[in-house]
C-alpha cells in the first residue's frame, strides 16, 4: 500500500510537471508568434507586391485564437507620387487555434476596419492596378517569389508562404478612398469606400494561400475604389471650375476604360 501511494504521488507529480512544461511551450509560441507574423508580412509582402509593406504591431493569442494587427501600410509602385496605396487602421481576426498545427489554418473571421485607400491614376493605369499586376506576376503558374538570402531560410519561408488558409468571413468597413488625378495636376477628393463582405474563401482541401487571399482582397478594394472614384468626379469638377469640362469628359472616358479592363 505504501509503495502504491508513493508511485501515485510520483505519477501525479510527473503529470504536473508535464502540464507546466506544455503551458510554457504554448506561452513561448504565443510570444514569438507575433514577431513571426510581423516578419513574414514585411519580408514576404514586398516580394509579391513589389512595394514596401509596413506593420506596426501584431497581437495573436494562441490560446483563444483571436488577434489584431495595427498600422499596416502598403506603399506605391515606382512612378506614382502619393506615398502609400493603403493604410489600415486595425485588422481583427479569429481563428481555430488547433489549425495552426495543421496543413490549413482556419480563419473564422477577418475584419479590416477603417482602411484608407489612395487611388492614383493618369487614366492609362493606376497604382492599384499596378500592384495587382505585380501580384499576378509573382503568383502566376505557381512560381515562387525571389529567393531568400540563404538556402535554409528560403526553404522555411517558402513553406510558410505556401501554407493554405480558409477564411469563412471577411469584412471591410469604415473605409475611405482618396482619389488623386494626375491629369488635373494632382487634384484630389475623398469619398467613402463601400462595405466589402466576402465569405467561404478557400473552403475545401485545396484552401487558399496568403498571396491568393491578398489578390482577392485587392481586387475587391480596387473595384470599389474605382466606383467611388467615378462618384468623385463631380466634386473635382467644382474644384477646377468650368474650364475643366473637356478634361472631365476625358476623365470619364478614361475611368470607363479602366473599369472595362478590370
Wavefront OBJ file of the C-alpha trace (Angstrom):
o trace
v 0.000 0.000 0.000
v 2.808 2.374 0.862
v 4.559 1.570 -2.391
v 1.364 2.213 -4.386
v 0.860 5.545 -2.615
v 4.404 6.613 -3.438
v 4.008 5.580 -7.104
v 0.738 7.517 -7.280
v 2.402 10.655 -5.908
v 5.260 10.280 -8.410
v 2.786 9.940 -11.304
v 0.802 12.969 -10.164
v 3.995 14.971 -9.769
v 5.152 13.879 -13.232
v 1.824 14.854 -14.801
v 2.012 18.224 -13.040
v 5.495 18.864 -14.393
v 4.381 17.823 -17.903
v 1.423 20.207 -17.734
v 3.657 23.101 -16.673
v 6.122 22.324 -19.486
v 3.323 22.224 -22.073
v 1.957 25.520 -20.754
v 5.405 27.119 -21.018
v 5.745 25.846 -24.602
v 2.344 27.292 -25.542
v 3.194 30.634 -23.931
v 6.576 30.696 -25.697
v 4.933 30.019 -29.050
v 2.326 32.670 -28.270
v 5.015 35.252 -27.504
v 7.209 34.517 -30.519
v 4.309 34.033 -32.944
v 3.629 37.772 -33.022
v 7.169 38.553 -34.200
v 6.994 35.712 -36.722
v 3.807 37.099 -38.283
v 5.189 40.614 -38.488
v 8.443 39.323 -40.001
v 6.515 37.311 -42.579
v 4.356 40.284 -43.610
v 7.181 42.801 -44.017
v 9.552 40.245 -45.605
v 7.312 38.320 -47.958
v 4.813 41.097 -48.778
v 7.276 43.205 -50.821
v 8.429 40.126 -52.764
v 4.901 39.584 -54.044
v 3.680 43.182 -54.416
v 6.999 44.862 -55.403
v 6.173 47.704 -52.990
v 7.136 48.440 -49.382
v 4.971 46.856 -46.681
v 4.893 48.117 -43.095
v 3.249 46.694 -39.978
v 3.467 48.381 -36.572
v 2.204 45.684 -34.234
v 0.789 42.164 -34.057
v -1.009 40.562 -31.128
v -2.208 36.980 -31.510
v -3.269 34.644 -28.707
v -2.646 31.005 -29.468
v -4.908 30.034 -26.572
v -8.022 31.910 -27.757
v -7.310 32.180 -31.480
v -8.045 35.916 -31.522
v -5.698 38.650 -32.632
v -5.196 42.140 -34.016
v -2.800 43.730 -36.489
v -2.304 47.502 -36.422
v -0.582 50.017 -38.638
v -0.449 48.007 -41.878
v 0.742 50.140 -44.809
v 1.183 49.257 -48.479
v 3.467 51.559 -50.453
v 3.024 52.736 -54.024
v 4.805 51.364 -57.108
v 7.569 53.399 -58.685
v 6.315 56.328 -60.733
v 3.365 57.232 -58.506
v 3.508 60.352 -56.356
v 1.397 59.526 -53.305
v 3.406 57.836 -50.518
v 1.011 54.949 -49.876
v -1.662 52.961 -51.662
v -3.256 51.626 -48.487
v -3.257 52.397 -44.764
v -5.150 50.075 -42.474
v -6.359 51.093 -39.027
v -6.974 47.689 -37.428
v -7.263 44.130 -38.666
v -9.068 41.830 -36.236
v -9.136 38.082 -36.713
v -10.464 34.968 -35.067
v -9.059 31.583 -35.998
v -9.296 27.977 -34.916
v -6.287 27.564 -32.590
v -5.779 23.871 -33.347
v -5.493 24.596 -37.073
v -2.161 26.388 -36.512
v -0.583 22.949 -36.259
v -2.364 21.562 -39.332
v -1.774 21.933 -43.081
v -4.537 24.542 -43.374
v -5.198 27.433 -40.986
v -8.904 28.033 -40.411
v -9.745 31.732 -40.044
v -13.286 32.078 -38.760
v -13.478 35.857 -39.279
v -11.308 38.642 -40.652
v -12.359 42.271 -40.118
v -10.494 45.186 -41.707
v -11.508 48.447 -40.058
v -11.096 51.994 -41.391
v -8.791 51.393 -44.360
v -7.611 54.457 -46.281
v -7.094 53.755 -49.962
v -5.273 56.146 -52.280
v -6.435 55.642 -55.842
v -3.958 57.440 -58.106
v -4.497 57.331 -61.858
v -3.472 59.014 -65.099
v -6.277 57.124 -66.940
v -3.776 54.826 -68.600
v -3.222 52.817 -65.436
v -3.499 53.186 -61.660
v -1.399 52.398 -58.626
v -3.815 49.662 -57.510
v -3.822 48.098 -60.963
v -0.016 48.029 -60.960
v 0.108 46.309 -57.556
v -2.405 43.734 -58.762
v -0.281 43.090 -61.851
v 2.750 42.571 -59.597
v 0.791 40.026 -57.555
v -0.313 38.240 -60.726
v 3.284 38.002 -61.951
v 4.546 36.783 -58.575
v 1.901 34.096 -58.108
v 1.108 33.098 -61.694
v 1.791 29.484 -62.577
v 2.765 28.636 -59.021
v 6.128 30.353 -59.364
v 7.855 31.162 -56.068
v 8.875 34.705 -55.126
v 12.505 35.819 -55.412
v 14.858 33.652 -53.309
v 15.572 34.361 -49.674
v 19.133 35.304 -48.587
v 20.180 31.753 -47.646
v 19.078 28.296 -48.853
v 17.945 27.120 -45.399
v 15.826 30.190 -44.673
v 14.430 30.070 -48.205
v 13.010 26.588 -47.648
v 11.369 27.610 -44.373
v 9.921 30.857 -45.728
v 8.591 29.276 -48.932
v 6.888 26.584 -46.857
v 5.292 29.257 -44.643
v 4.243 31.389 -47.632
v 2.596 28.386 -49.272
v 0.589 27.489 -46.144
v -3.056 27.034 -47.009
v -5.786 29.166 -45.467
v -9.541 29.101 -45.144
v -11.352 32.365 -44.431
v -15.002 31.848 -43.554
v -15.984 35.512 -43.211
v -14.149 38.639 -44.409
v -15.494 42.136 -43.753
v -14.065 45.553 -44.673
v -15.844 48.546 -43.138
v -15.413 52.267 -42.491
v -13.033 52.839 -45.387
v -12.194 55.970 -47.360
v -10.822 56.467 -50.863
v -8.500 59.369 -51.634
v -8.797 59.923 -55.382
v -5.725 61.561 -56.943
v -5.951 62.573 -60.611
v -2.588 63.386 -62.168
v -4.308 64.564 -65.360
v -5.649 67.511 -63.347
v -2.367 68.437 -61.720
v -2.842 66.173 -58.721
v -6.337 67.377 -57.805
v -7.822 65.082 -55.189
v -11.041 64.231 -53.412
v -12.027 61.872 -50.600
v -15.096 59.642 -50.759
v -16.381 56.694 -48.676
v -15.380 53.157 -49.586
v -18.370 50.849 -49.882
v -18.509 47.944 -47.450
v -16.918 44.719 -48.697
v -18.178 41.376 -47.403
v -16.826 38.036 -48.659
v -17.496 34.532 -47.343
v -16.278 30.949 -47.781
v -12.811 31.735 -49.161
v -10.523 28.720 -49.504
v -13.011 26.157 -48.305
v -12.231 22.585 -49.333
v -8.956 20.661 -49.204
v -7.165 22.951 -51.681
v -7.526 26.064 -49.489
v -6.053 29.426 -50.473
v -2.564 30.870 -49.979
v -1.885 34.231 -48.327
v -0.852 35.680 -51.712
v -4.063 34.451 -53.347
v -6.093 35.918 -50.488
v -4.278 39.251 -50.933
v -5.206 39.194 -54.649
v -8.877 38.639 -53.833
v -8.929 41.465 -51.262
v -7.024 43.862 -53.531
v -9.350 43.126 -56.451
v -12.407 43.941 -54.324
v -10.811 47.108 -52.923
v -9.782 48.225 -56.410
v -13.256 47.597 -57.820
v -14.979 49.531 -55.026
v -12.366 52.291 -55.174
v -12.905 52.797 -58.896
v -16.638 53.044 -58.335
v -16.014 55.644 -55.630
v -13.547 57.463 -57.900
v -16.252 57.829 -60.532
v -18.515 59.457 -57.974
v -15.755 61.899 -57.006
v -15.545 63.463 -60.468
v -18.362 65.929 -59.819
v -16.633 67.256 -56.717
v -13.361 67.620 -58.565
v -15.174 69.460 -61.313
v -16.304 72.087 -58.810
v -12.694 72.491 -57.704
v -11.162 73.010 -61.112
v -14.009 75.170 -62.439
v -15.910 75.435 -65.703
v -12.787 75.470 -67.861
v -12.187 71.817 -66.997
v -15.260 70.473 -68.842
v -13.229 68.845 -71.610
v -10.753 67.417 -69.120
v -13.565 65.901 -67.064
v -15.046 64.301 -70.176
v -11.677 62.718 -70.885
v -11.514 61.588 -67.270
v -14.900 59.882 -67.579
v -13.808 58.052 -70.722
v -10.521 57.077 -69.155
v -12.128 55.771 -65.989
v -14.687 53.841 -68.009
v -11.865 52.206 -69.932
v -10.144 51.162 -66.725
v -13.333 49.638 -65.393
v -13.851 47.659 -68.609
v -10.266 46.350 -68.469
v -10.819 45.118 -64.923
l 1 2 3 4 5 6 7 8 9 10 11 12 13 14 15 16 17 18 19 20 21 22 23 24 25 26 27 28 29 30 31 32 33 34 35 36 37 38 39 40 41 42 43 44 45 46 47 48 49 50 51 52 53 54 55 56 57 58 59 60 61 62 63 64 65 66 67 68 69 70 71 72 73 74 75 76 77 78 79 80 81 82 83 84 85 86 87 88 89 90 91 92 93 94 95 96 97 98 99 100 101 102 103 104 105 106 107 108 109 110 111 112 113 114 115 116 117 118 119 120 121 122 123 124 125 126 127 128 129 130 131 132 133 134 135 136 137 138 139 140 141 142 143 144 145 146 147 148 149 150 151 152 153 154 155 156 157 158 159 160 161 162 163 164 165 166 167 168 169 170 171 172 173 174 175 176 177 178 179 180 181 182 183 184 185 186 187 188 189 190 191 192 193 194 195 196 197 198 199 200 201 202 203 204 205 206 207 208 209 210 211 212 213 214 215 216 217 218 219 220 221 222 223 224 225 226 227 228 229 230 231 232 233 234 235 236 237 238 239 240 241 242 243 244 245 246 247 248 249 250 251 252 253 254 255 256 257 258 259 260 261 262
